[in-house]
Amino acid sequence: MTGNGAGEASGTGSADDKDGGGDEDNKGGGGGARGQRGGHAVALSGVPETLLWNLWHRAYEARQPRTVLPDPEAVALLDRIDYPFAETFGEPNPLLAQGHALRVRTFDAAVRAFLAEHPDGTVVALAEGLETQFWRVDDGRAHWLCVELPETAEVRTALLPDGERRRTLARSALDLSWRDEVDPRNGVLITAQGLLMYLQPDEVRELVAGCAEGFPGASLVFDAVPKWFSERTQGGGMATAQGYRPPPMPWGLDAGQLSAVRDFHPGIRDVHELLPPRGRGFYHGVLAPLTHRLPVLRNLRPTLTAVARFAE
């Protein structure tokens, strides 16, 4: 499943904050009505299609003069794709684009911290879609395994061909045989960015338990949407002005219930939230940080990022 961050995607078109994204937002443009006509045509639907929403918004934010996420690879990638981005998703919402980028930066920080301690380690990116994280965090020694559904693996390898230390495995994240492809000797970090919310609750439990069982001493960085958000997506009430409806998100997790993840497997020794950095503008610079820290507001946020650490 290649949702990769569609927690924010579900809000597309619902926010109309003209200054919340920062003074210069709306100047960078969304990259045109589509990527590059005559470029690589991409035809996906359902959960896999959300990888295009994420790229659309990440590239938009990367173009901002004071971007919170410099990502030239994402900008270049968008321009190589033939897909009706604006016609499908609408023009990027500056508030959502920056929020998505700040959450991505939270994942980046976790990966960088891991590589600082394990410079030759392996990052297993479950369903990262067209995420360009490798180019943002690579230390020149890390190994990267991207586990993708076959249809998204085909798109990814066509646009981002595998390299000497980076490869793509066409396999569902729920098929735990991907664990056999990982060399754990130099440390392992698993990321599940924009994935778990699209799974059934029992599938989430089995996947997280499988990671804990297969990689003692490793960590899993994941994101989730709160239960109210999950319920809203399943009711079909979210849609863009263009008619795009994000897929339902069956699994929700409130910030106050993170400890419940420890019950997924006895090898999970700790689960805690990773807070995003401050952004620019009033919303992401002032209001959003307050919701991260005030208990009464924590469960109102549309997404949260956390890390589960596994016992040796």
C-alpha angles and dihedrals in degrees: 000000000000107000094134101181106342092145085094091038090070090063096053110137094008098094122067102178107151097189104023093092096055138273097287100044116120088037097085096059126214095270096268131296091300139357117265117329105226090025125114108315113225122195114179134146139190118013095347090059091063089075086073092053089054094049091047092055097037092053090047092054091044089059094057115110092235097030120177090213119041103203113160091165090061092050092050091045093053090053091055095056127089103210133123096247099163094039090053105035103017124234111320115272106233094214094051094042092055092044090052091049093050090052090049089052089055089058090045091054091051092050093047091051090051093049091048087061097034107029092173094042130126124247114203108200109196112207097341093159110191094346111145096202094127091067092048098050107024114134094193093254108056124110120224129201118186113197111202140166109259095255093051093040088058091053094045097049091047092053100028106029117205118264138201094281099022127067140164125227116203099219138109114260086231090063096084092197085094085080089072089064093060124092104211098185097101098037134281133233119184122201127195105184114177093349116096097059090064093055129085114256093251090050091053091051092049094047095048091044090049091053092049092048095045099045115035111192094021129112136227120213112198143158132220142183122234120256095255089056092047091052092049093054091050091054091062093234097128121087140139122244086257091059099254111148118195115227119266117271107216097181121068130172126189118219090241091057100056090114088067089072089068088067091063092082136356089235093067104098102173141013123184139159124259111214120216121237122258115274133205126277129036099290100047094030099047117003101042094051088054092055089053092057107033110083093212090058102036096092093049093070115103094227142016132193123214143168127225114201120205125217119246 
